[in-house]
Amino acid sequence: MRFLVALLLLSAVALGQVEGLPPPVVHGHSFEIVSNSRYSSHSGFTSSLPDTVPANVLWVVSRVPSLGSSYREIYVATSSNVYLYDTAGHVLNVHLYGNHRYCPNFAFEVGIAVERSQEAGLMVQAGLLAGTAFWTEGAGIVTSCPMAFAANYANSRWSSTHTINMVNVFGRMSVTGLTDSCVAVSSDSSLPMPATDRADTFELLVGGLVR
């Protein structure tokens, strides 16, 4: 009987397991140059990325202002577990034990469950830019892609409280780096070239958003 009680107590503690995250890193890159340099890759990833990457991605995703959704859940799947991100404490609460990633080559997968799909899209876009902010000029290792197959898999395997709208997958791969060569240009030169390097960094701008 005592053994059964001890086992139940251990199970209760395990179910409440919380894992910390490193604090968000503030890079020296402007919002403009990060958004100008975005690169999406669907395959060819490896799964090794430092913990600072998911820490920044989750923090940035959580900073996106609400569009009126009555709920907001941010899940992250790693090789260890599926977690629910606590936006107030910047920590991970174990939601589902075990490796439930769509693909073992992904370092981590971020799933967004909100009432409005537009809000999910904005959150995913913010996460994409958060990964790009880890790049340097001419070189980058963090790559990502929103993937419908991963979202379908998450909805069938992650036991989320609400339906997951979108899943963004992240991994390591050599990709193009930050560049100030503007992709959007005026066809008849009637508009000046947009500035891509401003004083406010991407993270400082995101941190100032009112949720």
C-alpha positions in Angstrom: 0.0 0.0 0.0 2.8 2.4 0.9 4.6 1.6 -2.4 1.4 2.4 -4.3 1.0 5.7 -2.5 4.6 6.6 -3.2 4.2 5.7 -6.8 1.1 7.9 -7.1 3.0 10.8 -5.5 5.9 10.4 -7.8 3.5 10.3 -10.8 1.9 13.6 -9.6 5.2 15.3 -9.3 6.3 14.0 -12.8 3.1 15.3 -14.4 3.9 18.8 -13.0 7.4 18.8 -14.3 8.7 22.2 -15.3 11.9 22.9 -17.3 13.6 26.3 -17.4 14.7 28.2 -20.5 17.6 30.6 -21.0 16.6 34.2 -21.1 15.9 35.7 -24.5 19.0 36.9 -26.4 19.0 40.4 -27.9 20.9 40.4 -31.2 22.3 43.5 -32.9 20.2 43.2 -36.0 17.3 45.5 -37.0 13.8 44.3 -37.7 14.2 45.4 -41.3 17.3 43.5 -42.0 16.0 40.3 -40.3 12.7 40.4 -42.3 14.6 41.2 -45.5 16.8 38.1 -45.1 14.2 35.4 -44.4 14.8 32.0 -46.0 12.5 29.0 -45.8 13.7 25.4 -46.2 11.5 22.3 -46.3 14.1 19.6 -45.8 17.8 18.8 -45.3 17.8 19.8 -41.6 19.8 18.3 -38.8 18.5 18.4 -35.2 21.2 20.2 -33.3 20.5 23.7 -32.2 21.4 25.5 -29.0 18.7 26.0 -26.3 18.8 29.8 -26.9 17.0 29.3 -30.2 13.8 27.7 -28.9 13.9 30.1 -26.0 14.0 33.2 -28.3 11.4 31.7 -30.7 8.9 30.9 -28.0 9.4 34.3 -26.3 8.9 36.2 -29.6 5.9 34.1 -30.6 4.2 34.9 -27.2 4.8 38.6 -27.7 2.5 38.9 -30.7 -0.6 40.9 -29.7 -3.9 39.0 -29.4 -6.6 39.5 -32.0 -9.3 38.6 -29.6 -8.9 34.8 -29.3 -10.4 33.4 -26.1 -7.5 31.0 -25.7 -3.8 30.8 -26.7 -1.7 27.7 -26.4 2.0 27.4 -27.5 3.3 23.9 -27.7 6.9 22.8 -28.5 7.9 19.3 -29.3 11.6 18.2 -28.8 13.3 14.8 -28.8 12.4 14.5 -25.1 8.8 15.6 -24.7 5.9 17.8 -25.9 5.7 20.9 -23.7 3.2 23.7 -23.1 5.0 27.1 -23.0 4.3 29.2 -19.9 4.4 32.8 -21.3 4.4 34.4 -17.9 7.3 32.4 -16.4 9.2 31.7 -19.6 9.3 28.0 -18.7 8.2 24.7 -20.3 5.6 22.5 -18.6 5.6 18.9 -19.7 2.4 18.2 -21.6 3.1 14.8 -23.1 6.1 12.5 -22.4 8.2 11.1 -25.1 9.4 12.1 -28.6 6.4 13.1 -30.7 8.1 15.2 -33.4 6.9 14.9 -36.9 10.4 14.3 -38.2 13.5 13.2 -36.1 15.7 15.6 -38.2 13.9 18.7 -36.7 15.5 20.2 -33.6 12.1 21.3 -32.3 8.5 22.0 -33.6 6.3 24.9 -32.4 2.6 24.4 -32.5 0.1 27.3 -32.2 -3.5 26.8 -31.0 -5.6 29.9 -31.1 -9.2 30.8 -32.0 -8.3 32.9 -35.0 -6.1 31.6 -37.8 -4.9 35.1 -38.6 -3.4 35.3 -35.2 -1.7 31.9 -35.6 -0.2 33.2 -38.9 1.2 36.3 -37.2 2.7 34.2 -34.4 4.3 31.8 -36.8 5.8 34.6 -38.9 7.3 36.1 -35.7 8.9 32.8 -34.9 10.4 32.5 -38.3 12.0 35.9 -37.9 13.2 35.0 -34.4 15.2 32.1 -35.9 16.6 34.4 -38.6 17.9 36.8 -36.0 20.5 34.2 -35.0 22.2 34.6 -38.4 25.3 36.6 -39.1 26.1 38.6 -42.2 26.6 36.1 -45.0 26.0 32.9 -42.9 23.2 31.2 -41.0 22.5 27.9 -39.4 18.9 28.2 -38.1 16.3 27.3 -40.7 12.6 26.8 -40.4 9.4 26.2 -42.3 5.6 26.2 -41.5 4.5 22.6 -42.4 0.9 21.4 -42.8 1.9 17.8 -42.5 3.5 18.6 -39.1 0.3 20.3 -38.0 -1.8 17.3 -39.0 0.6 15.0 -37.1 0.5 17.2 -34.0 -3.3 17.2 -33.9 -3.3 13.5 -34.0 -0.5 12.9 -31.5 0.0 15.8 -29.1 -3.3 15.6 -27.2 -3.6 19.4 -27.4 -6.5 21.1 -25.5 -7.6 22.9 -28.6 -6.9 22.3 -32.3 -3.4 23.3 -33.4 -3.7 25.8 -36.3 -0.1 25.8 -37.5 3.2 24.1 -36.7 6.6 25.7 -37.5 9.6 23.3 -37.7 13.1 24.3 -36.9 16.5 22.7 -37.6 20.2 23.3 -38.3 21.4 23.9 -41.9 23.8 26.1 -43.7 21.7 28.9 -45.2 22.2 32.3 -46.6 23.0 35.0 -44.1 21.8 38.4 -43.3 21.8 40.7 -46.2 20.8 44.3 -46.9 20.2 43.6 -50.6 16.6 44.4 -50.8 14.3 41.8 -52.4 11.4 44.3 -52.8 12.3 46.9 -55.3 10.4 49.4 -57.4 10.2 48.3 -61.1 10.4 51.9 -62.4 12.7 53.3 -59.7 9.9 55.7 -58.6 10.4 54.7 -55.0 13.6 55.0 -53.0 15.2 51.8 -51.7 13.9 50.9 -48.2 16.3 51.2 -45.3 17.2 47.8 -43.9 19.3 48.8 -40.9 17.7 50.8 -38.1 18.7 51.5 -34.5 16.1 49.3 -32.8 16.9 45.6 -32.8 14.4 43.0 -33.7 14.1 41.7 -30.1 13.8 45.1 -28.6 11.0 46.0 -31.0 9.1 42.7 -30.2 9.6 43.2 -26.5 7.8 46.5 -26.7 4.7 45.1 -28.2 1.6 45.3 -26.0 -0.2 42.0 -25.8 
